[in-house]
Amino acid sequence: MKLFQARIIGGGATFVGVGIARMAFTPLAAVAVHQGLWPTNAPSKIAAFLLIAYAAGATTAPWLLRKLKASRLLQISLFLSSLCLVLEALSPTVGIWLLTRSVLGFFGACLMVSGPILALSLGTPEDRHQTQFWTFSGIGLGACISASLIEFRSELIFMLIPMILLCFGLFTSSLYWAESPEPSLNSPTDFRVSLPKLLIFAYGLDAIAYIPATVYLSDYVSNELGLEVGNELWQLFGVGAIFGPYLATELSKRLGSATALHLAYLSKTLALLILASTEHIELLALGSTLTGACVPAIVLLTAAELRRILGTQLFSWAWSISTSIFACSQAIGALTMAFCFQLLHSYQPLFVAGTLLLMPACFLSFKSLQHQSS
Protein backbone atom coordinates (compact mmCIF):
# COMPACT_ATOMS: atom_id res chain seq x y z
CA MET A 1 0.00 0.00 0.00
CA LYS A 2 1.35 3.39 -1.00
CA LEU A 3 1.46 6.34 1.37
CA PHE A 4 -1.31 8.34 -0.30
CA GLN A 5 -3.51 5.24 -0.30
CA ALA A 6 -2.87 4.72 3.41
CA ARG A 7 -3.91 8.32 4.08
CA ILE A 8 -7.15 7.94 2.13
CA ILE A 9 -7.96 4.64 3.85
CA GLY A 10 -7.12 6.09 7.29
CA GLY A 11 -9.20 9.22 6.73
CA GLY A 12 -12.03 7.15 5.27
CA ALA A 13 -12.03 4.86 8.29
CA THR A 14 -12.37 7.71 10.80
CA PHE A 15 -14.93 9.42 8.54
CA VAL A 16 -17.15 6.34 8.46
CA GLY A 17 -16.41 5.27 12.04
CA VAL A 18 -17.26 8.63 13.62
CA GLY A 19 -18.66 10.88 10.89
CA ILE A 20 -21.25 8.56 9.37
CA ALA A 21 -21.85 6.07 12.18
CA ARG A 22 -22.21 8.68 14.91
CA MET A 23 -22.22 12.37 13.97
CA ALA A 24 -24.46 12.02 10.92
CA PHE A 25 -27.05 10.31 13.12
CA THR A 26 -28.02 13.69 14.61
CA PRO A 27 -29.41 15.23 11.38
CA LEU A 28 -30.74 11.90 10.11
CA ALA A 29 -32.71 11.37 13.32
CA ALA A 30 -34.04 14.94 13.19
CA VAL A 31 -35.32 14.34 9.65
CA ALA A 32 -36.91 11.01 10.60
CA VAL A 33 -38.81 12.65 13.48
CA HIS A 34 -39.75 15.67 11.34
CA GLN A 35 -41.17 13.41 8.62
CA GLY A 36 -43.20 11.43 11.15
CA LEU A 37 -41.22 8.22 10.63
CA TRP A 38 -40.23 8.00 14.30
CA PRO A 39 -41.72 9.14 17.61
CA THR A 40 -39.86 11.96 19.34
CA ASN A 41 -38.24 9.66 21.93
CA ALA A 42 -36.75 7.28 19.33
CA PRO A 43 -33.46 9.15 18.68
CA SER A 44 -32.38 8.96 22.33
CA LYS A 45 -33.06 5.21 22.46
CA ILE A 46 -31.16 4.53 19.23
CA ALA A 47 -28.29 6.79 20.35
CA ALA A 48 -27.98 4.80 23.59
CA PHE A 49 -27.73 1.53 21.63
CA LEU A 50 -25.18 3.15 19.33
CA LEU A 51 -22.92 4.28 22.17
CA ILE A 52 -23.08 0.95 23.98
CA ALA A 53 -22.26 -0.87 20.73
CA TYR A 54 -19.38 1.55 20.11
CA ALA A 55 -17.96 0.71 23.54
CA ALA A 56 -18.38 -3.02 22.81
CA GLY A 57 -16.63 -2.62 19.46
CA ALA A 58 -13.72 -0.70 20.93
CA THR A 59 -13.31 -3.30 23.68
CA THR A 60 -13.44 -6.20 21.22
CA ALA A 61 -11.24 -4.58 18.56
CA PRO A 62 -7.85 -5.64 20.06
CA TRP A 63 -8.93 -9.30 20.00
CA LEU A 64 -10.31 -8.93 16.45
CA LEU A 65 -7.05 -7.32 15.34
CA ARG A 66 -5.10 -10.32 16.54
CA LYS A 67 -7.46 -12.73 14.78
CA LEU A 68 -8.10 -10.86 11.53
CA LYS A 69 -5.30 -8.27 11.18
CA ALA A 70 -5.96 -4.56 10.64
CA SER A 71 -6.66 -4.63 6.88
CA ARG A 72 -9.19 -7.47 7.08
CA LEU A 73 -10.98 -5.92 10.05
CA LEU A 74 -11.15 -2.60 8.20
CA GLN A 75 -12.60 -4.26 5.08
CA ILE A 76 -15.24 -6.19 7.03
CA SER A 77 -16.19 -3.06 8.98
CA LEU A 78 -16.59 -0.96 5.82
CA PHE A 79 -18.64 -3.67 4.09
CA LEU A 80 -21.05 -4.18 6.99
CA SER A 81 -21.35 -0.42 7.53
CA SER A 82 -22.34 -0.06 3.86
CA LEU A 83 -24.96 -2.81 4.16
CA CYS A 84 -26.42 -1.17 7.27
CA LEU A 85 -26.84 2.13 5.44
CA VAL A 86 -28.61 0.35 2.57
CA LEU A 87 -30.95 -1.33 5.05
CA GLU A 88 -31.67 2.03 6.72
CA ALA A 89 -32.57 3.57 3.37
CA LEU A 90 -34.89 0.69 2.47
CA SER A 91 -36.62 0.43 5.85
CA PRO A 92 -36.47 3.59 8.02
CA THR A 93 -38.26 2.03 11.00
CA VAL A 94 -37.14 2.38 14.61
CA GLY A 95 -36.58 -1.37 14.98
CA ILE A 96 -34.33 -1.57 11.93
CA TRP A 97 -32.36 1.50 13.00
CA LEU A 98 -31.84 0.09 16.49
CA LEU A 99 -30.18 -2.90 14.81
CA THR A 100 -28.26 -1.02 12.11
CA ARG A 101 -26.95 1.75 14.36
CA SER A 102 -25.80 -0.86 16.86
CA VAL A 103 -23.86 -2.60 14.09
CA LEU A 104 -22.56 0.76 12.83
CA GLY A 105 -21.49 1.68 16.36
CA PHE A 106 -19.66 -1.62 16.87
CA PHE A 107 -17.81 -1.56 13.57
CA GLY A 108 -17.35 2.21 13.73
CA ALA A 109 -15.19 1.62 16.80
CA CYS A 110 -13.31 -1.11 14.91
CA LEU A 111 -12.65 1.40 12.12
CA MET A 112 -11.38 3.97 14.63
CA VAL A 113 -8.87 1.39 15.85
CA SER A 114 -7.84 -0.33 12.61
CA GLY A 115 -7.77 2.74 10.32
CA PRO A 116 -5.15 4.80 12.21
CA ILE A 117 -3.09 1.68 12.98
CA LEU A 118 -2.95 0.75 9.30
CA ALA A 119 -2.32 4.29 8.04
CA LEU A 120 0.34 5.23 10.59
CA SER A 121 2.34 2.04 10.02
CA LEU A 122 3.83 3.45 6.80
CA GLY A 123 6.38 6.15 6.01
CA THR A 124 9.06 8.11 7.80
CA PRO A 125 8.41 10.06 11.05
CA GLU A 126 7.88 13.21 8.97
CA ASP A 127 5.48 11.33 6.69
CA ARG A 128 3.52 10.18 9.72
CA HIS A 129 2.98 13.79 10.81
CA GLN A 130 1.08 14.38 7.57
CA THR A 131 -0.57 10.95 7.69
CA GLN A 132 -2.04 11.61 11.14
CA PHE A 133 -3.45 14.89 9.82
CA TRP A 134 -5.16 13.20 6.86
CA THR A 135 -6.30 10.27 8.97
CA PHE A 136 -7.97 12.26 11.75
CA SER A 137 -9.34 14.86 9.34
CA GLY A 138 -11.99 12.24 8.65
CA ILE A 139 -13.56 13.12 12.02
CA GLY A 140 -13.70 16.80 11.10
CA LEU A 141 -15.07 16.03 7.65
CA GLY A 142 -17.78 13.90 9.21
CA ALA A 143 -18.75 16.70 11.58
CA CYS A 144 -18.83 19.23 8.74
CA ILE A 145 -20.99 17.05 6.51
CA SER A 146 -23.37 16.25 9.37
CA ALA A 147 -23.70 20.00 9.96
CA SER A 148 -24.47 20.53 6.28
CA LEU A 149 -27.12 17.82 6.35
CA ILE A 150 -28.99 19.77 9.03
CA GLU A 151 -29.24 22.71 6.61
CA PHE A 152 -30.37 20.66 3.61
CA ARG A 153 -33.20 18.64 5.09
CA SER A 154 -34.57 16.47 2.31
CA GLU A 155 -36.02 12.98 2.17
CA LEU A 156 -34.16 10.56 4.42
CA ILE A 157 -33.24 8.24 1.55
CA PHE A 158 -31.60 11.07 -0.42
CA MET A 159 -29.44 11.92 2.59
CA LEU A 160 -28.34 8.29 2.90
CA ILE A 161 -27.51 7.61 -0.77
CA PRO A 162 -24.24 9.66 -0.84
CA MET A 163 -23.11 7.93 2.37
CA ILE A 164 -23.84 4.51 0.88
CA LEU A 165 -21.87 5.29 -2.28
CA LEU A 166 -18.94 6.64 -0.28
CA CYS A 167 -18.83 3.62 2.04
CA PHE A 168 -18.94 1.15 -0.84
CA GLY A 169 -16.26 3.19 -2.65
CA LEU A 170 -13.98 3.03 0.39
CA PHE A 171 -14.67 -0.69 0.79
CA THR A 172 -13.77 -1.36 -2.86
CA SER A 173 -10.60 0.72 -2.55
CA SER A 174 -9.59 -1.14 0.60
CA LEU A 175 -9.81 -4.48 -1.24
CA TYR A 176 -7.15 -3.31 -3.69
CA TRP A 177 -5.04 -1.08 -1.44
CA ALA A 178 -5.01 -2.55 2.06
CA GLU A 179 -3.08 -5.69 1.15
CA SER A 180 0.37 -5.03 2.54
CA PRO A 181 2.63 -6.16 5.40
CA GLU A 182 0.55 -5.80 8.56
CA PRO A 183 1.45 -3.74 11.62
CA SER A 184 1.51 -6.14 14.53
CA LEU A 185 -0.47 -5.58 17.72
CA ASN A 186 2.61 -5.77 19.93
CA SER A 187 2.09 -5.71 23.67
CA PRO A 188 5.07 -4.87 25.86
CA THR A 189 7.18 -7.82 26.97
CA ASP A 190 9.06 -5.63 29.47
CA PHE A 191 6.94 -5.10 32.62
CA ARG A 192 8.47 -1.62 32.99
CA VAL A 193 6.70 -0.49 29.80
CA SER A 194 3.19 0.78 30.51
CA LEU A 195 0.64 3.16 29.12
CA PRO A 196 1.10 6.84 30.05
CA LYS A 197 -1.61 6.85 32.73
CA LEU A 198 -2.05 10.63 33.03
CA LEU A 199 -2.60 10.91 29.29
CA ILE A 200 -5.13 8.07 29.28
CA PHE A 201 -7.05 9.38 32.32
CA ALA A 202 -7.34 12.78 30.65
CA TYR A 203 -8.57 11.10 27.45
CA GLY A 204 -11.20 9.20 29.44
CA LEU A 205 -12.49 12.43 31.02
CA ASP A 206 -12.59 14.05 27.59
CA ALA A 207 -14.71 11.12 26.40
CA ILE A 208 -17.43 12.02 28.91
CA ALA A 209 -17.16 15.74 28.11
CA TYR A 210 -17.58 14.76 24.44
CA ILE A 211 -21.29 14.10 25.13
CA PRO A 212 -22.36 17.69 25.95
CA ALA A 213 -19.82 18.97 23.41
CA THR A 214 -21.56 17.17 20.54
CA VAL A 215 -24.87 15.42 21.23
CA TYR A 216 -26.35 17.97 23.63
CA LEU A 217 -24.82 20.90 21.76
CA SER A 218 -26.70 19.87 18.61
CA ASP A 219 -29.94 19.37 20.57
CA TYR A 220 -29.49 22.67 22.40
CA VAL A 221 -28.88 24.83 19.35
CA SER A 222 -31.73 23.21 17.42
CA ASN A 223 -34.37 23.01 20.16
CA GLU A 224 -33.75 26.07 22.34
CA LEU A 225 -32.30 28.63 19.93
CA GLY A 226 -34.52 27.93 16.96
CA LEU A 227 -33.80 25.94 13.82
CA GLU A 228 -32.23 28.77 11.79
CA VAL A 229 -29.79 29.87 14.51
CA GLY A 230 -29.17 26.25 15.46
CA ASN A 231 -28.22 25.34 11.89
CA GLU A 232 -25.71 28.19 11.71
CA LEU A 233 -24.05 27.30 15.03
CA TRP A 234 -23.84 23.60 14.19
CA GLN A 235 -22.28 24.49 10.83
CA LEU A 236 -19.68 26.56 12.70
CA PHE A 237 -19.00 23.44 14.76
CA GLY A 238 -18.37 21.61 11.47
CA VAL A 239 -16.06 24.35 10.19
CA GLY A 240 -14.07 24.19 13.42
CA ALA A 241 -13.84 20.40 13.11
CA ILE A 242 -12.38 20.73 9.61
CA PHE A 243 -9.63 23.12 10.75
CA GLY A 244 -8.98 21.36 14.08
CA PRO A 245 -6.70 18.59 12.72
CA TYR A 246 -4.69 21.10 10.66
CA LEU A 247 -4.16 23.43 13.62
CA ALA A 248 -3.29 20.48 15.87
CA THR A 249 -0.70 19.20 13.39
CA GLU A 250 0.90 22.63 12.98
CA LEU A 251 1.02 23.26 16.75
CA SER A 252 2.45 19.79 17.25
CA LYS A 253 5.27 20.55 14.81
CA ARG A 254 6.09 23.90 16.43
CA LEU A 255 5.48 23.23 20.14
CA GLY A 256 5.48 19.46 20.42
CA SER A 257 2.44 17.19 20.70
CA ALA A 258 2.37 17.33 24.54
CA THR A 259 2.12 21.13 24.65
CA ALA A 260 -0.35 21.19 21.77
CA LEU A 261 -2.55 18.63 23.57
CA HIS A 262 -2.54 20.70 26.76
CA LEU A 263 -3.59 23.78 24.77
CA ALA A 264 -6.38 21.76 23.12
CA TYR A 265 -7.75 20.73 26.53
CA LEU A 266 -7.62 24.34 27.75
CA SER A 267 -9.41 25.53 24.60
CA LYS A 268 -12.15 22.93 24.91
CA THR A 269 -12.66 23.80 28.58
CA LEU A 270 -13.06 27.46 27.61
CA ALA A 271 -15.49 26.51 24.83
CA LEU A 272 -17.76 24.52 27.15
CA LEU A 273 -17.55 27.28 29.77
CA ILE A 274 -18.84 29.73 27.15
CA LEU A 275 -21.71 27.39 26.24
CA ALA A 276 -22.58 26.96 29.92
CA SER A 277 -22.57 30.63 30.86
CA THR A 278 -24.12 32.67 28.04
CA GLU A 279 -26.92 32.82 25.51
CA HIS A 280 -25.36 35.58 23.39
CA ILE A 281 -25.24 34.36 19.80
CA GLU A 282 -21.75 35.77 19.10
CA LEU A 283 -20.23 34.00 22.10
CA LEU A 284 -22.13 30.81 21.33
CA ALA A 285 -20.71 30.96 17.81
CA LEU A 286 -17.20 31.20 19.26
CA GLY A 287 -17.87 28.35 21.69
CA SER A 288 -19.34 26.15 18.97
CA THR A 289 -16.41 26.74 16.60
CA LEU A 290 -13.85 26.11 19.36
CA THR A 291 -15.61 22.92 20.41
CA GLY A 292 -15.68 21.68 16.84
CA ALA A 293 -11.95 22.32 16.43
CA CYS A 294 -11.02 20.61 19.70
CA VAL A 295 -13.00 17.38 19.20
CA PRO A 296 -10.76 15.93 16.42
CA ALA A 297 -7.67 17.80 17.64
CA ILE A 298 -7.62 16.00 21.00
CA VAL A 299 -8.01 12.61 19.32
CA LEU A 300 -5.19 13.37 16.88
CA LEU A 301 -2.82 14.74 19.53
CA THR A 302 -3.50 11.87 21.94
CA ALA A 303 -2.56 9.42 19.18
CA ALA A 304 0.54 11.48 18.39
CA GLU A 305 1.61 11.46 22.05
CA LEU A 306 1.10 7.72 22.36
CA ARG A 307 3.23 7.14 19.28
CA ARG A 308 5.91 9.55 20.52
CA ILE A 309 6.11 8.10 24.03
CA LEU A 310 5.82 4.39 23.21
CA GLY A 311 7.15 4.28 19.66
CA THR A 312 5.62 2.92 16.48
CA GLN A 313 5.99 -0.73 17.53
CA LEU A 314 3.72 -0.35 20.58
CA PHE A 315 1.36 2.24 19.08
CA SER A 316 -1.14 -0.37 17.84
CA TRP A 317 -1.45 -1.87 21.33
CA ALA A 318 -1.69 1.53 23.04
CA TRP A 319 -4.17 3.02 20.57
CA SER A 320 -6.55 0.05 20.78
CA ILE A 321 -6.58 0.24 24.60
CA SER A 322 -7.00 4.03 24.59
CA THR A 323 -9.94 3.79 22.19
CA SER A 324 -11.53 1.15 24.44
CA ILE A 325 -11.18 3.37 27.51
CA PHE A 326 -12.54 6.36 25.59
CA ALA A 327 -15.56 4.43 24.32
CA CYS A 328 -16.43 2.83 27.68
CA SER A 329 -16.09 6.15 29.53
CA GLN A 330 -18.27 7.78 26.91
CA ALA A 331 -21.00 5.15 27.16
CA ILE A 332 -21.13 5.46 30.96
CA GLY A 333 -21.12 9.26 30.70
CA ALA A 334 -23.88 9.26 28.09
CA LEU A 335 -26.20 7.09 30.18
CA THR A 336 -25.53 9.22 33.27
CA MET A 337 -26.13 12.50 31.44
CA ALA A 338 -29.29 11.17 29.80
CA PHE A 339 -30.64 10.33 33.27
CA CYS A 340 -29.67 13.79 34.57
CA PHE A 341 -31.30 15.51 31.61
CA GLN A 342 -34.56 13.66 32.29
CA LEU A 343 -34.49 15.11 35.82
CA LEU A 344 -33.30 18.64 35.02
CA HIS A 345 -34.80 19.29 31.56
CA SER A 346 -32.02 21.82 30.95
CA TYR A 347 -28.87 21.75 28.84
CA GLN A 348 -26.77 24.26 30.82
CA PRO A 349 -25.99 21.91 33.75
CA LEU A 350 -24.62 19.39 31.25
CA PHE A 351 -22.28 21.99 29.78
CA VAL A 352 -21.21 22.86 33.32
CA ALA A 353 -20.55 19.17 34.00
CA GLY A 354 -18.47 18.95 30.82
CA THR A 355 -16.45 21.97 31.92
CA LEU A 356 -15.84 20.51 35.38
CA LEU A 357 -14.70 17.21 33.86
CA LEU A 358 -12.27 18.95 31.53
CA MET A 359 -10.61 20.91 34.35
CA PRO A 360 -8.90 17.82 35.82
CA ALA A 361 -8.17 16.70 32.24
CA CYS A 362 -6.27 19.98 31.77
CA PHE A 363 -4.37 19.36 35.00
CA LEU A 364 -3.53 15.78 33.99
CA SER A 365 -2.33 16.88 30.55
CA PHE A 366 -0.15 19.54 32.21
CA LYS A 367 1.33 16.98 34.62
CA SER A 368 1.95 14.67 31.68
CA LEU A 369 3.72 17.53 29.89
CA GLN A 370 5.86 18.19 32.98
CA HIS A 371 6.66 14.49 33.30
CA GLN A 372 7.77 14.25 29.68
CA SER A 373 9.88 17.42 30.00
CA SER A 374 11.71 16.21 33.14
Secondary structure, 3 states (H helix, E strand, C coil): CCHHHHHHHHHHHHHHHHHHHHHCHHHHHHHHHHCCCCCCCHHHHHHHHHHHHHHHHHHHHHHHHHHHCHHHHHHHHHHHHHHHHHHHHHCCCHHHHHHHHHHHHHHHHHHHHHHHHHHCCCCCHHHHHHHHHHHHHHHHHHHHHHHHHHHCCCCHHHHHHHHHHHHHHHHHHHHHHCCCCCCCCCCCCCCCCCCCHHHHHHHHHHHHHHHHHHHHHHHHHHHCCCHHHHHHHHHHHHHHHHHHHHHHHHHHHHHCHHHHHHHHHHHHHHHHHHHHHCCCHHHHHHHHHHHHHHHHHHHHHHHHHHHHHHCHHHHHHHHHHHHHHHHHHHHHHHHHHHHHHHHHCCCHHHHHHHHHHHHHHHHHHHHHHHHHHC
